[in-house]
Amino acid sequence: MSDGPQLSPEPWAFHLLGLITPILAISGNILGVLESEMFAAMGVVFVWGVGPILDIVMGESEVPRPPRESGTPFEVLLWVHGILHLIVVASFFWFASHEGLTWWLVIGGLSSGLSAAASATVTAHELGHKRPKSPGWRLARLLLFSINYTHFTTEHNHNHHRNVATDDDPASARADEGLWTFWLRTIPGQFASSVRIHDRKGRSGFGNPSWRGLALQMAVFAALGAAHFYGQEWAAPVAVGWVILSGISILTLEYVNYIRHWGLRRPDADRKFQLEHAWNTEARWSRWSLIELTRHSDHHLRASVPFWKLRPYEGTPQLRWGYYASWWPCVISPIWKKAMWSRLPDNQLEQASAQRNSQ
């Protein structure tokens, strides 16, 4: 037994910082109607501008703290995130219907979409690991529908966790891939993977939930198109805005997948997942605002464990920056690869070098 002092659990209230983004998005949408369109940029400025600075200024957690005995505050927090996201979407549609087809609609869509990425998709990922048909699982489905990505839970739970860091996982980035080419491969690849998963379970054709989800989403857009055809001026801005919101949210979600497994490979899915097959970071701002999404190795080792019980491990691959601060280097692929290459584990370098030399 250690003779040192017993550390207390980290205050759960730190994770309330993640609510700043959706609250700013809601405020920006409302003020964009009542005051000035410029307020619609609040989410963009915060996530892409302030977020990277906070990642760097707040530093990293150095000493792991034990988890809380009760997870009740965190379970409530997930539902608060979910409800706030629905308000984000509703307030953005209100803003879009008033704004019309302008560049401020694009800015507002980016703000609300980045909020969705930092709040709704993180929540949907966590709740998607709960028992199917449970209230939390259903909320996850609703959140994913709101960004037109309903197949995510199927692919993530049934393929990504099984085949992570192999060529059979479209959500694992190779060392030779930049973010832009990864996006082009992973987004259609994950949808196709989800279709195959349901096909193998005997749910083919329109009985396949992935196809049904896509059809439902298309039906909503068709209804908006019909409303526009019959003279409803709000319909076109809402439809275009929803595409922008969904698009940036999906791209950001897949950016997170990119940085979490870039360049880390298993020889095949039969080899057990090891700590070295996911990138981690203890950057405080990313940890707290993204509900421990950054402790990714432990999530793959214990997928059923709730986020507040995830822990860091010594010796795991470490990102150079937090999730927010990694965005801009990652968008410029040569900068990302140069910054991260030396951080690849020694036993991964040979395969990564072979991939890079084959370009």
Buried (B, 14 or more C-beta within 10 A) or exposed (E): EEEEEEEEEBEBEBBBBBBBBBBBBBBBBBBBBEEEBEBBBBBBBBBBEBBBEBBEEBEBBEEBEEBBEEBEBBBEBBBBBBEBBBBBBEBBBBBBBBBEEEEBBBBBBBBBBBBBBBBBBBBBBBBBBBEEEEEBBEBBBBBBBBBBBBBBBBBBBBBBBEBBBBEBBBBBBBBBBBBEEBBEBBBEBBBBBBBBBBBEEEBEEEEBBBBBBBEEBEEEBEEBEEBBEEEEEBBBBBBBBBBBBBBBBBBBBBBBBBBBBBBBBBEEBEEEBBBBBBBBBBBBBBBBBBBBBBBBBBBBBEEEBBBBBBBBEEEBBBBBBBBBBBBEBBEEBEEBBEBBBEEBBEEBBEBBBEBBEEE
